[in-house]
Amino acid sequence: MSRYTGSTYRKSRKLGFSILETGKELARKPYAPGIHGQARKKKLSNYGIQLQEKQKVRFMYGLSEKQFRRTFDMAGKKHGVHGVEFLKLLESRLDNLVYRIGFATTRKGARQLVNHGHITVNGKKVDIPSYRCKVGDKIGLKENAKELAVVKSSLEQMKKRVEFVTYDEAKMEGTFVRMPERSELNSDINESLIVEFYNRA
């Protein structure tokens, strides 16, 4: 299954979950899309609940099913709680850190910046959104990208960054200072349901 490229608002309403983590998608219409959206409330089976949780996280980070499963399997090889390690790996992706630093207002926008070659890691251009950053990596912009209107606008809108990244305004460069704690990540995600989904018999 390829990466979803459709309407984020529509998908958020279908899942009842803010994929953008802002709540904007559900502010005006906090119900499923379609003419029967307000009346339709289907009771989900255990499998349905687990699947929905997986889809919430997959769409939030903008991964294909193959990428998502590969990251999940990688997390299982680490020491620690499988679900938490999984979220940490998702957070350490380059596109996600570009978003967390504030170079883009959405992960989708961050992915475009990386794909178009505007982002550097430790001074070297990296154009792979799934690039796994290490603690201590410095994420910056190529010189010509520092003047991009979309980047400037995004940085101006940035109100508060997560504590596992820092930002040097003079250099327009962020640093991945440490792996995130579970308490710093989205509390509306139940990662144990994703583990159950993939580990079901």
C-alpha positions in Angstrom: 0.0 0.0 0.0 1.5 3.4 -1.0 1.7 6.5 1.1 -1.6 8.4 1.4 -1.7 11.6 -0.6 -5.4 12.6 -0.3 -7.1 15.1 2.0 -5.7 15.2 5.5 -8.9 16.8 6.8 -11.1 14.1 5.4 -8.8 11.3 6.8 -8.7 13.0 10.2 -12.5 13.2 10.3 -12.8 9.5 9.3 -10.4 8.4 12.1 -11.7 11.0 14.7 -8.1 12.0 15.2 -6.0 15.0 14.3 -3.3 13.8 12.0 -1.8 17.3 12.0 -1.8 17.3 15.8 -3.4 20.7 15.9 -7.1 19.8 16.2 -7.9 22.1 13.3 -9.3 19.3 11.1 -11.9 18.4 13.7 -12.7 21.9 15.0 -15.6 22.7 12.6 -16.8 19.2 11.7 -15.9 16.7 14.5 -17.6 13.8 12.7 -17.0 11.4 9.8 -17.2 12.8 6.2 -20.1 12.2 3.9 -23.8 13.0 4.1 -24.3 10.3 6.8 -21.2 11.3 8.8 -23.1 12.7 11.8 -25.4 9.8 12.1 -22.9 7.0 11.4 -21.3 5.5 14.5 -20.3 1.9 13.8 -19.1 -0.2 16.8 -15.6 -1.6 16.0 -14.4 -5.1 16.7 -11.1 -5.5 18.6 -9.4 -6.0 15.2 -11.0 -2.8 13.9 -9.8 -0.8 17.0 -6.3 -2.0 16.5 -6.4 -1.3 12.8 -7.7 2.2 13.3 -4.9 2.9 15.8 -2.3 1.7 13.3 -3.8 3.9 10.6 -3.9 6.9 12.9 -0.1 6.7 13.4 0.7 5.7 9.9 -1.2 8.7 8.4 0.2 11.1 11.0 3.8 10.3 10.1 3.0 9.9 6.4 4.4 6.4 5.8 3.5 3.7 3.4 2.5 0.4 4.9 5.8 -1.2 3.9 7.8 1.6 5.6 5.6 1.5 8.7 6.0 -2.3 9.1 9.7 -2.2 8.5 10.1 0.5 11.2 7.9 -1.5 13.6 10.1 -4.6 13.1 13.2 -2.5 13.6 11.8 -1.3 16.9 11.3 -4.9 18.1 15.0 -5.5 18.0 15.7 -2.7 20.4 15.9 -2.9 24.2 12.8 -1.3 25.7 9.0 -1.3 25.3 8.3 -2.2 21.7 5.5 0.4 21.1 7.5 3.2 22.7 10.7 2.3 20.8 8.6 2.3 17.6 7.4 5.9 18.3 10.9 7.0 19.0 12.1 5.6 15.7 9.3 7.5 13.9 10.3 10.7 15.7 13.9 10.3 14.6 13.1 10.4 10.9 14.6 13.4 9.1 11.2 14.7 7.8 9.7 14.6 11.3 12.6 16.5 12.8 12.4 19.1 10.1 8.8 19.5 11.1 9.6 19.5 14.8 12.3 22.2 14.4 9.8 24.4 12.6 11.1 24.6 9.0 7.7 23.4 7.9 4.2 23.6 9.4 3.3 20.0 8.5 5.2 16.7 8.1 4.0 16.7 4.5 5.6 20.1 3.9 8.8 18.9 5.7 9.0 15.9 3.4 8.8 18.1 0.4 11.7 20.3 1.7 13.8 17.2 2.2 12.9 15.7 -1.2 13.8 18.9 -3.0 17.2 19.0 -1.5 16.8 22.0 0.8 17.9 20.2 4.0 21.3 19.4 5.4 22.4 17.0 8.2 25.7 17.9 9.8 26.4 20.2 6.8 25.7 17.7 4.1 22.7 17.6 1.9 20.3 14.7 2.6 17.2 14.3 0.4 15.8 11.1 1.9 12.8 11.9 4.2 13.2 8.5 6.0 16.8 9.2 6.9 17.3 8.1 10.5 18.9 10.9 12.5 21.2 10.2 15.5 21.3 12.1 18.7 23.6 15.1 18.2 22.8 15.5 14.5 22.5 19.1 13.4 19.7 19.7 10.9 19.9 22.9 8.8 19.0 24.5 5.5 21.1 25.0 2.4 22.0 28.7 1.9 19.5 29.3 -0.9 16.7 27.6 1.2 17.1 30.1 4.1 15.4 32.7 1.9 12.4 30.5 1.1 9.1 32.3 2.0 7.5 29.0 3.1 10.4 28.4 5.5 10.3 31.9 6.9 6.6 31.8 7.4 6.7 28.5 9.1 9.4 29.6 11.6 7.4 32.7 12.4 4.4 30.5 13.2 6.4 28.3 15.5 5.2 28.9 19.0 6.8 26.1 21.1 9.3 23.3 20.1 9.5 19.9 21.7 12.3 19.6 24.2 14.3 17.0 22.4 15.2 19.5 19.7 16.9 22.9 20.1 17.1 25.7 17.5 19.9 28.2 16.8 18.2 31.2 15.3 21.4 32.8 14.1 22.5 29.7 12.2 18.9 28.6 11.3 19.9 25.2 12.5 18.3 22.7 14.8 19.9 19.9 16.9 18.4 16.6 17.8 19.6 16.6 21.4 18.1 13.4 22.7 15.6 10.7 22.1 12.0 11.8 23.1 10.3 10.6 26.3 6.9 8.9 25.8 5.3 11.7 27.8 6.4 14.2 25.2 4.6 12.5 22.4 0.9 12.4 21.4 -1.1 11.2 24.3 -4.0 10.2 22.0 -2.0 7.4 20.6 -2.2 3.9 22.2 0.9 2.2 20.7 0.1 -1.0 22.5 -2.8 -1.5 20.2 -0.4 -1.3 17.2 1.8 -4.0 18.8 -1.3 -6.2 19.3 -2.3 -5.6 15.7 1.0 -6.9 14.3 1.4 -9.6 16.9 -2.1 -11.1 16.5 -2.1 -14.8 15.7 
